[in-house]
Amino acid sequence: MNKKSFFIVLILLSVVLVSGCSSSVGNPPEKPGTADSNFESVEDSGSGTGSGDIDVLYQVSTIDALLQGVYDGVLPVAELETHGDFGIGTFDGLEGEMLALDGNYYQIKTDGIAYPVSGEMTTPFATVTCFEADENFRLEEPANLSELEAFLDMNLPSENLFYAARVDGNFSYIKARSVPRQEKPYPKLADAVSTQSVFEFENISGTLVGFRAPEYVKGVNVPGYHLHFITADRSAGGHVLDLEMDNGDVSLDITSAFFMELPTSGDFYNVELGQDLQADMEKVEK
């Protein structure tokens, strides 16, 4: 991969470079406590490969670019895997939903099936991390999507950090989707989802995989929750549109560092970013 023409690096919140998930094994990240402890952990992490003990959310491109139709894959999955064993995203041409869980990457296509992913496949947008639970909760009461998100929000140490969220549960209902591969000239995401396939699961067990981003990253990532689903047997799933949950186990991974790589060519260079795309985002989530 020709990185000189491929990427520039935009570093937000901290200057941290992580090469894989194994570097943090046995060194769980410090939970937010005092400002001193947080800054100390960032300083200790340094800028060298694999030297830190802090959770890092690694992202390719921006949600704003994806909303505007920047769908060309720019990073191979083989490289994305070195930055996280847990995450979500999409693939070249917006072909299907990406889900990474326990180090395994899946592509959920418009037939609803979760396919294993090869390292040569590329992504235009993805968010991953090395998942290590900092907070664990048991949810015994039934909850819809809004109620589940409210329950998670109640248990956040702060609304100003990033969180990876994993929910292993039993669901009476899940509504999910996947978007078919798009052809150039690419439409905006709000138009692309008009051809999406919608799947409905009933009385099924599985795992929600996703992130909660703070409000101040609007345009960079999705403020609030962005969740994908995969069945317990890892055979099917999709981008979550709605759900009814019976019960389950919730794990939150506090990710206090954020690292983003941006494409340095193609549509990303020419698209007009920074627009108010709230209406488009609302269409995408229906």
N, C-alpha and C positions, 0 to 999 in steps of 0.2 A: 504494500500500500504506500502510495506517494503522499506522505503526510505534509510535505512542504506545500503542495497545491491543494491538499485535502482539508486541512483543519487549521484553525487558529483556536487558541484557548481563551475562554472567558472564565475567570475565577470569581465566584460570588461568595461572600461571607467569610471565606478563609482560603489560604493557599495551602492545599493539601493534595498530595498525589498518592494514590493507593493502587497497587498492582494486583491484588487478589484478596479473597476472603480469608485465607489461611493465616494471614499476618496478625489477625486480631483474636485468634483462638487462644483461650486461656487468659485473655486480657479484656474483660468486658468493659464497655465504655462507661465513664463516670456519668451518673445521672445529674441533671441540672441541680446545682446546689448554690454555691456562692459564685460570684463573678470571677473570683480568683481561681477557683478550681477549674472553671470552664476555660479561661484564657490559658491556664497552665497546660491543660490537655492539648490545646491547639498548638502551643509553642513546642511541646514535647514531640508532637507528631512530625515536625520538620517538613521538608519538602522532598525528601528522598523516597524512593520506591520502597513500599512495604515497611516503612519505619514507624508508622503511627499506631496508636491504640484507640483512635477516635472513629466513630461511625461517620461515613461519608455517603451522601446521596449523589450519585453520578448520573448526569443527564446528557443526552444527545439532542441538540437543537432546542427549539422552544415550541410551546403549545401554540403560540401566536402564528408561527410559521406554518405549522400543520393546519391550522384553521384556514390559512390563506392558500393552501394547496401545494405546499412544498413537500412532495412525497418521494423524491428520489432517495434511495438508500445511500448512506454515506459512511457507515461504520459496520464492518463485519461482525456477526454474532460472536465469532471466536474471540474477538477483542473485547466485545461487550461483556463476555463471561468473566474476563479477568477483573472486572470492576464490581461484580455482584452476582449473588446466587439467588436473588429474589427481586422481582420487578415486573413492570408492564411496559407496553409500547405497541409498535406496529412494524410492518415490514415494507420493503421497497414497493412503491406503487400503491401503498395503503392496503396491501393484500393481507387481510386478516388481523386478528388480535394477538399480541404477544403476551405470554405469561411465563414468568420464571419462578420456580418453587423448588426449594431443596436442591438447587444447583442444576435442575433440569429445565430446559427452555422448550416452550411449545408454541405452535402456530395454530390458532383456532380459526378455521376457514369458514366460508359461508354455508357449509354443510353442518356446522356446529361441532365437527370432530376436531380434537386436539392432536396435532401431528408433531412428532419430534422435529427439531430444527437442526439443520446442518450449519457448521461454522462459517460457510461461505456466504450464507444469506446475509443481507444487509438491512439496516434500519434507518429510517429518516428521523425517528423520534422514539426515545426510550428513556425510562427512569429505572435505575437499579441500585441495589445496595447489598452489603453483606449482612444478612439478617441475624441479629442476636437480640432476643427479647429482653427489654428492660422492665416492662410492666406486663402482668398477666392477670386476666379477669375471667370469671365464669358468668355467662349470661343464661339465666334459667327461665326468664320470662319471654314469651313471644314478642317479636318486634318486627316492624316493617323497616324499609330502608332509612326513612327519616328518623325513626326511633333508635335504630342501631347507631346512626351517626351521632345522635344526641347523647347516647350512652357513652360512646367513645370520647366525645368532647368533654363530658363530665369528669373523665379520668385522665385528661391531659395535664401534665405538670405546667404547661404554658401553651398558649395558642400561637406563639411567635416562633416555634421551631417546626422542623419537618419531622414527620413520623411515617415509618413503614408500618402497615397494619395487616395482620394475618388473623383471619377468623375461620376456625375449623368448626363447622356446625352442621346441624340438621335443618333442612329448609322445606317448608310445605310448598313454597313456590319461589321460583326465580325466573325473571324475564331478562334475557341477555341478547346480544346482537354481535354480528360480525359484518364487516364491510368488504365488498368484492374489490379486486384489483382495478385500479383506475388507469385510464389511458390518457396520454397527452393530447391536447392541452388539458392539464389537470383542473378539475373543478374545485371550488372551495369545499371544505369539509362539510359544511351545512348542506350543500347540494349532493355531495357524495353519499351521505347517509340516507338519502331518499331511496337508494337502491339496496339498502342493508337487508340482511336476513335476520329475522327475529326468532329466538328459540324460547320455549317455555318449558321449564322443568318443574315437576311436582314430586313431593315427598322424596327428596334426594339429599344425600350427604355430600359434602364437598368443602372446598376452601376458597375464601375470598382473599385476594392478593391485591394490595394497592398502597396508596400513600395519601396522607393529608398534608397539604401545603398551606402556609399562612397566606392571609389576604394580600400582603404586600408584594407577592410574586406574580400578581396578575399579568398575563402576557408571557411570562416565562414558563410557568407551570399552571395547573388547574387549581385555583384556590378552593380549599375544602377537600372533599374526598373524591378519589378516582379509583374505582375498584373493578377488577376482573374476577371471573369465577372459573373454577375447574372442579369437575366431579371427583369423588374420592378415589375412583379407579383411574383417574387422569385420562379419561377418554373423550370428554366433551366440555364445553364451557362457552365463554364469551365475555364481552363488556357488559357489566351489570347496569340494567335500566331500572329494575325494581325487584323487590324481594319480600318474602314473608319468612322470618326465621323462627324456628321453634326454640332452639337453645344452642349453646356452643361455647367454645373457648376462644378468648380474644388475647392476642399478644401484640404489644406495641414496641417498636424499636425506635428510640429517640435518635435522630440523625441531625447532629448540630453543625455539620459541615456540608457544603454544597459545592459541587464541581461540575462545570458545564463545558462541553465542546461544541463549537459552531462550525457548520460547513463554510468553506472559503470560496465556493464556486457555485455555478448553477443558479437555480431559481432563488435560492436564499439571498444571493447578492442583489437581486433586482426587486424582490417583493417589498411592498411598503408595510413595514411593521409598526406597531405602536398604535394602531387604530382601536377604536372601541368596538370590540367584537362580541359584546355580551349577548346580543340577540342571536348571533351565530352559535355561540356556546350553548344557549338554551335549546336551539333546534337540534344540536348534536346529541344532547342528553335525553331526547324523547324517544 
